[in-house]
Amino acid sequence: MISKFLSKLKSILFKSTGSSETPLKKEKKATKSSKTKSKVKTVNSKKIIAKLTTIPGVGAKSAKALYEAGFKTTKAVIAADEKDLLAVSGVGINLVKKIKKLNK
């Protein structure tokens, strides 16, 4: 009975998926592509944060906080509601006033 169970388990675990790659090779490929994606994501985030610093009064720290809060464009920051901006850690009332002056 145990031998039937083990043979069934072996057939499930070592079932041919139609490709000649071993699971280890597939895992390495997946890891490699995910590293590439994270590098691209890091580069894009740095560009977006740099773009957010072009808003008057927004420095590197507040730009990073805005980015992490979901503001990806300068238009999104300028058009945002005051309450949403104040909810971002590192953004104070004076910065919100400066940003709202840009919207007028």
N, C-alpha and C positions, 0 to 999 in steps of 0.2 A: 504494500500500500504506500509506504513511504517512497519507494523507488518510483512508483507511478507519479507521485506528487513532484519529486525532484526532476523527473524527465519532463513533465509538463512545465515546471518552472524554468528549466533550461531552454525549452523551446520558446517560451515567451520572452525571456531575457535576451537570448541570442538570435532572435528572429531577424532574418535578412530584410533590410529596409530597401533593398534595390540599388544601393550605392556601394561602391567598393571602399568607402572611407570608414574607418573605425570611429566609434563614438569619441575617442580622445582627439582625433584629428578634427572632427566637427567642432568640438569644444574649443580647440585652439583657434580655429577660424573665427568662431563667434567672438572670442575674446579679442582677437585682433581687430575685427570690424567695430566692436564697441569702443575700443580705445581710440580709433580714428574718429568715430562720432563724437566722443567726449572732447577731443582736441578741437574739432570744428565748433562744437557748442561753446567751448571756452573762448575761442577766438571771436565768435559772434557776440557773446555776452560782453566781452571787453570792448568791442566796437560800439555796442548799444550803450554801455555805461559811459564811454567817452562822448558819445553823441548827447547823452542826457546832461553832461557837464556844460554844454553850451548854453543851457538855460541860465539866465542871470540869477546868481545866488545859490546855485546848485553846485556843490563841490563833489569830490570823489566819493566821500562817505555817503552823502545823501543820495547821490546818483545810484550807488550800489543798493542802498535801501529801497529806493523807488523801483529799481529793476527787479529786486527780489520780491517786491510787493505786487509785481505784475504789470508795471508800467513799462512798455517796451519802446515807445516812441515819445518824442517831445510833444507831439500833438495830443497824445493821450494824457500826458501830465498837465498840459495847459487846459485841456477840456475837462479834467477831472473835477469832481465835487470837492469842496473844501473839507468836508468830513472824511472823505476817502483819503485825502492827502494827509490830514492830521493823524489818521490811524497808522500811518507809516512811522515806524520807529526811526528817530533821527530827523524828522521833519517837524519844524515848529511853526508857530503862527506867523512869525515874520517872513519866513520863506513862502508860506502859503499866500501871504499878502503880495509879495513880489511876483509870484506866478500868476495870481489873479489879475494884476495890473497888465500883464502881457495879453490877457484874453480880451481886454477892452479895446 
